[in-house]
Structure formats: structure tokens, C-alpha cells
Amino acid sequence: MRTFTRRGILGLGAGATAGLGLAGCGSLTASDGTTRAGGSTKEPSKSSKPSKTPDARPLGDGSTSSTGKQPHQPAAPEPLEPGQTPPQFVIFSWDGAGEVGTGLFPRFLDLAREHGAAMTFFLSGLYLLPESKKRLYDPPNNPRGASDIGYLTDEHIRATLTNVRRAWLEGHEIGTHFNGHFCGGHGTVGNWTPQQWRSEIDQAKAFVKEWRTNTGWTDLPPLPFDYDKELVGGRTPCLLGQNNLLPTARELGWRYDASSPGGRQVWPEKKLGVWDLPLQQIPFPGRSFEVLSMDYNMLANQSVNSTKAPAYNYPGWRTQSAQAYISGFQRAYTTNRAPFFIGNHFERWNGGIYMDAVEQAFTHIAREKEKGADVRMVSFRQFADWLDVQKPEVLAKLRTLDVGQRPAAGWKTFLKQGAAA
């Protein structure tokens, strides 16, 4: 039985029911049999066409470039009017965002493109650093070159670069999942100081901005964005260490942080001037407790610490996981319209059932949008853009609605009162 090591096991937070919460990224078996990050047995889409690059101005060593405004962005957000019903925002996000050549990254890019949706990809900086150069990484409270996730092969770094480039050109956000993913022991990110988080972020950015220097490759196009401007948020490994990260995030001008564990389906607020956008507790069909809105947590409550449980469990677990996501969406959409945040990894745990569940839930939500529902499948950055133009008194009014609570007299009356206040 395969087990996780040095991973964070988290309770669902104050006020939560008795479900087991687990958060983090696992190392997975790649197509060549080696242990790498990410992966799927599904073939990459052969229908995907390369995205065109706008006129580019190289930055630094040419690893990145300035290409102007990002393509495929929504119209400028507008503040809610008195009596208006809020949109239902849904944000799908991916921790690590490495592609090991087995197809999960392009699979979900294809799905998003099919439905006109945007996502957030939290890129691990080490996924662009060759293992031969691992001593360039100096992780806080850990040996130089150490990492609790695997370094990628050259082939997989190339695949990751290709998919990150495509993702940005198709309108998705590139955030950060930092680097070495340390979740236990003395070196855990949960113990890092604000200054150590700054070092980790600076290194994560450098690995993205200097992949040409570190690999020696000149045959791949640059990433089409300025990462100093693109990077406005992240999610910490195992959802640990947010309190000490936030002072650094504020200093860097970050717009949001998605690291808090055990969030609830209510409207968000800021911590230290940064939007706090946590994973959320959602209904877990057939169970008396709720589960965190992440594939890792579904697994933790189904097969505990095994990624290869007996296959006869898979159909039921797949359905349960998909329905958990769909139930979370339905609860928000039919009641308080709180944004719905979903976190994932490119993984093949328990035969890939969690990837299938994510796709099923994504398709269900997208079809509601396509039938005319005011559902917006956006990135965290795009959602932060919308939050920033709303009137503070309107957001404060929205925050008075609890999980699953409808406005008593309907939205028209509810937000008229908020505007008047």
C-alpha cells in the first residue's frame, strides 16, 4: 500500500464537523515509472493548437517576456447595483501545476477552453529547475537542494513550460505554490518567518524568470508574461504558514492568498490587506460531516493514506467526490451566492477518480452557465478584480449571510438595504 510521507493532516477548523481534512501535494508515478509530480495516464490532446504569442519584449535572460495585456480576459468588473443579485463565482485551481507528459495539464486546459472558463495554476518554482542545478535552491530550515516533491526530468520541464505558456495565453492565471513543499519536521513551512517566506518567494520567481540560464535551452519560446507583475497570489504547501506569509504578501503587493484551511462558504474578507480566499467545507454525500473542497481531502476521507486502494471502491468514491463539488456549488448558488473555491492536483490517486470527479463537476457547473445562469468560472486574480470594485458596505452586507442562508426577502430588497447602509 502506498502512503504519504511528511504531509499535513488538518482538521476542518473551528465549527467544523468531524471529518478528516488533509491538504498537500503528493509525488506521483510518471509514465516512465519514476516518481515525479503530477501525471495521468490519459494521452495529451492531439487537437490542441499552439497559442500564438503577441509581440514580445524579452525580459532578463529571455526566459520571460512582456507581451502586453493578457488575452481572453473578461470585461472590466462593475460594482453591484442596489437590488442586483451577485454572480456565482467558481474558481478551480491547481497546486504544483507540473506536467509529466501524461496529459492532465492539457486535458483541463482543453476543458476550460471548451467552456470559456479561466482557472488558476499555482506553479511550483522547482518544476522549472533541473535536478542537476538543485543546489541553486536554498530552502529555509532545510538542506540546500532539498525538496519534499520530486524534481522533474528535462522532458517534463519542457512539457510544463509548454503548458504554462499555453495557459497564460488562453487567459488563465499563473500563481505560485512556492518550491520544496515542506510539511513536517523542523523545516516545515508552518514555522517559517516572514523573512524566510520572502526568500522562498524570491527563489520561486527566479526559477521561473531564469529557466533559460538554468537549463541552457534556447529552442523554446519565452513565457509570455512578466512574472513580477503576474504573480499576485499563491497557496502554501499543505495550507500551512499563512499567518507569517501574509506580512510578506502585503509587502509584495499581493492581491489575495488561498492558503487558509477550513474556510466556510461565506463571502470573503481581507487579512492584513490581502483577500483571504480559503478552501471551503462542503457537503460530503453519505457522511455526517463536511469535507474540504480539494481532491486530497476527498482521498483522505475515503482511503486515508493510500493512493492505490482496492479498485472496487472507485466507482462509489468517484460519484461521492463529484457530488460533493456539485453540492457545494448548488448550496452557494441557491442561497448566499458565496464564491466557490476548489483546489486540485494533477494526480492519479485511486485510479484517477478525483480527476474524473473534478471534470464531472466542472462540466455540470459550466452547463448551468451555458443555460443562462449568472455563473462566472474565473481565476482568483479575476475574482479579486471584481471584489476590489465593490462598495465596502455591499460586501459587508453580503458577509452577514451565513452558509446556506438566503436573503429573507430576496436579493432586490437585501442589497438595497446594503446600499442604503
N, C-alpha and C positions, 0 to 999 in steps of 0.2 A: 504493500500500500504506500502510495506516495504521500508525503506530508510536507507541510510548510515549515520553514525554519526562520527564526528571527522575524516573525510577522506580528503585527499588533492585533490583539484581541480586545475589542472595545465593547463596553456596554452601550446601550442605546441612549444613554443620557438621562438627565433628571426628568421625571414624569413619564418615562417610557415604560412599556410593559416588559415582560420577562424575556424577550427574545435575545438571542446571542448576536452581537454585532461584531463584524470583522472587517478590517479595512486594510488594503495594501495591494502591492503588485507582486505576482509570483513570477519566477522564471519558468519558462515553458520549453517543451521539446520541439525543436525545429525540424524541418523536413530532412535534414542530413543526420538526424539522431543526436545532435549536440544540444546542450541546454542553453537556450537563448531566451530573450524576452520577446513576447508576442507570439503570434502564429496561428495558423488554421490549416486544415487540410483541403480547404476549398481552393480551386485554381483561381488565379487572378483573372479579372475580367479582361477578355480579349476585345471587347467593344469600346473600351475606354480610349479616347483620343487624347494625345498630349495637349495640355492647355498652352495657349500662346502667351508669350511673355511680352508685356508692354516695353516700351523703350526704357532701358535700364542704365542707371549710373552706378558703376561698381563702387562698393564701399570696402575699406580696408584692403585685405588681400584678394578681394574679389569673391569671397565666399557668399556674401550677400550683396544686395543692390537696392537702390532706391528706384522704384517704378511708379511713383505717384499714388493716386487713390486706389485702394483695393477694389477689384472688380466684384460685381454681384452683391452689392450691399443694399439694404433696404432704404427706403426713403427716410429723410431726416425725421426723427421722432417728434411727436407733438404732445403737449400736456393734455391730460384728460379734461374734458369739459364737464361742468356741473350736470349731473344726471346721466353721464355716459357710463356704460358698462366697461370695466377693464378688459383688455385682451387676455387670453390664456397663453402665457409664455411657457414654452417647454424647451429645456436645454439638455441636449445629450452631449456628454463629454467623455474623453478617453485619456486614461492615465498611462504615461510612458510613450505611447504613440510610435512604437518601433514596428517596422515591417520586416519579417524574416523571410520574405519571398514566398509565403504560403497563402497570401490573398486576403487577409482580413481588413487591412487598411483600404485597399481599393474596393473591396466589397461594400464597405459602408460609405465610402465616397460616392460610389455608383448609386447607392440607395438614396443618399441625400440629394444628389443631382436629379434623380428621377422625380423627387417630390419637392424640389425647390427649397430645401432646408439648409440651414447652417448649423455647424457644430463647433465645439472647442476641442482642440487636441493639445493636451499637456505633454509637451515633448521633454523626455529625459535627455539632458545635455550629453551624457555619456554615450548615447546611441549614435553620436556623430564623431566619437573619438576612437580611433583604432586601439585595440588592446596593446599593440606594440608601443603605444605612447601613453599607456595608462598612468605612468608616474608624473605626467603633467597634472593629474588630479590630486589635490591635497585636501581631502575631506576633513572637516572639523572633528577632533577627538577620535580619529581613526588613522590607521597607517596610510602613508602615501600610496595611491593607486588602488586602495581597497574599494570594494563595492559589493553590496548585497544583491545586486542584479548583475547579470552577465554582460560583458562587453560583446558587441556584435561582430560578426565576421565582416570582412571588406564588402562581400556581396550584399550583406544585409544593411550595411551603412548606405550603400548606393541605393538600395530599394527604399530605405527610409527617406533619403534626400529626395528621391523622385516623388514620393507620395506626399511629403511635407510641402514641396514646391507646388504640386497639383492642388493640394488642399487650400493653400492660401489663394491661388489664382481662381479657385472656384468659390471663394467667399468665406472660407472657414477661418477661425482664429487659431493662432499658434501661441499657446501659453507655455507654462513650464511645470514640470514635475521634478525639477531640480536634478540631482545627479545620482548619488550612490544608494539611495533608498534604505537608510539605516533605521531600523525599527526597534532594536533591542540592545541591551547591554549598555556599557558606559558611553558608547559612541552614538546612541540613538538621537535622532533629530529632535526628540522630545526634550532634550537637555540643552540644545544649542542656544547660545546667546544671540541678541540682535546683531552683534558684530560678526558672529560666525555665520548667521544666515546671509549677511551681506557678502561674505566670502563665497559661500555656496552659489549665490545668485550670479555674482560676477563670473565665476567659473562656468556656470551653465551657459551664460551668454557668450563667453569666449569660445566655448566648444562649437557653438552654432556659427559664430562670426568668423571662425578661423579653421573651418574644416578643410579648406584647400591646403593651408600650411601644414596641418597635422596629418593629412593623408598623402599629400604630394600629387593629388589628382588635378588634371587640367581639362579633362574631357567631358565634364558635367557642367551644365549651366549653373549660375549662382542661384541661391534662394532669392526670390523676388521681393524681399521686404527688408526694411531696416529694423533689426531685432530690438534695438534700443527703444524704438518707438512702438513696435508691435507688442512688446511684452508689457502687459498691464495687469496680469493676474496669474495665479497658479493654484495648485493643490499639493499640499505636503504629503510625503510618504506616510501611509497608514493614518492619515488625518491627525498627525501629532505635531505639536510645537507651534500652533498658531499664535499663542499669546506673545511669544518672543519674535515671531516673524512679523507681526503687524507693525511695530515701530519702524522696521526696515522697509516694509512695503509702503508705508506712508511717506517715508523719506525719499523713496524712489518714484513716487507719484503714481503708484499702482491704483487702479480703479476698484478692484474687488479682490477678495480671497475666497476660495472654495474649499477650505481645509477643515472647517469646523465639523465635528462628528455629531450625530444625534439631533440634527435640526428637525423642525416641525413644518408642516405645510401651512405656513403663515407668511404674510408679506415681510420682506427683509428690512433690516436697518443697518446702519453703519457702526463699525467698531474702529475707534481711533481714526475716523475719517475715511475708512475703507469699507465698501459694501461687503457685508458678511453673507455669503451665498452657500449655505451648507448642504450636504446631502441630507435627505429627509426621511423620517419614519413614514412608512406607507403600509397599507393593509397587506397581510400575508395570508392568502386564502387557505382556509382549513386550519388555521392556527389562531390561538387566543391572543397572540402578541403581534406587534408590528416589526417590520424589517427595514434596515437602511436601504436606500434606493441605489444599490450598487451590486453588480454581479458577484463580487467577492462575498458580500453578506448573504446573498441567496445561497451560495455554496456552503457557507459556514453553518447555516441553519438546516441544511439538507444532508450534507455528507461530512460535516465537522471539519476535519483537517485532511481529507482525501480528495485529490483531484481526479481519481480514477475509481470511483465507487462501482459496485455491480451495475451492469448496464440495464437490468430490468427496472431500475428506478428512474431511468432517464425520461421516458415519456411523461410521467406524472410530475416530475420536478420541472421539466421544461414548461409544461402548462401552468404550473403553480407560479413560476417566475414571471412568465409573460403576463399572467392575470394580476400579479402584484403591481407591475408597472401600469397596466391599464386601469386597475382600481385606483391607484394614486392619481392618475390623470383625471379619471371621472370624478373623484371626490373633489378635487380642486375646481374643475371646470363647472360643476353643477352647484358649487357653493361659494366659497370666498374668492375664487379666481387667483389664489396664490400661485406664484410661479412654481413650476415643477422641475426639479433638478435630478438628473440621472447620471451616474458615474459608471464607467466600464473599463475593461482592459482588453487588449487584443489577445485572447486566450482560447484554449481548447479544453478547459476543465470539464470533466464528466462528459466527454464526447462532443463538446461544443454546444451543449444545450443552452448555455446562457447567451451565447451569440445569437442563436436562433430565437430565443425569447426576446432579446433586445430588438431584433429585426421585426418580429411579430408585433411588438408593442409600438415600435416606430411607425410601421405601416398602418396600424389601427389609428394612431393619432393623426398621421398625415391624411388619411382618408376623411376623418372628421373635418379637417381644414378644407379639403377639396370639395366637401359637400356644402361648404359655406359657413362653417363655424369660424369665429374670430380666434383662431389658434395660430400662434406665431412660433415657429421652430427656429430658434436663433442661437447664436453663440452667447457666452457670458458677456463678452465685450459689448455686443449689440444690446443685450438686456440692460447693462449698466448705462449705455447711452440713453435708453428710454427712461430709466429711473432718474437720471440726472436732470431731465427737463420737466419732471413732475413737480407740482406745487407741494411744499413740505406738509401743508395742512391736509392735502388729499392723501398722501402716503400715510400720514399719521392716522387718518380715519380708516384707511384700509387695514392698518395694523391692529385695529380694535376687533377685527373678525377673527375668531378662533378657528382651529382646524375643523373643516366640515360645517362651518356656520354660514348660513345665507343671510344677506341683509333682510331684516324683518319685514320691511315694507317695500322691498325691491330696490334695484340699483338706482333707478331715477331719483327716488327720494333720498337714498343713502348718501350718494355723492353730492347731491345738492346741499345736504346738511354739512358735509365735509367742507365744501367750498365756502359756505357761509361762515363756518367756524374760523 
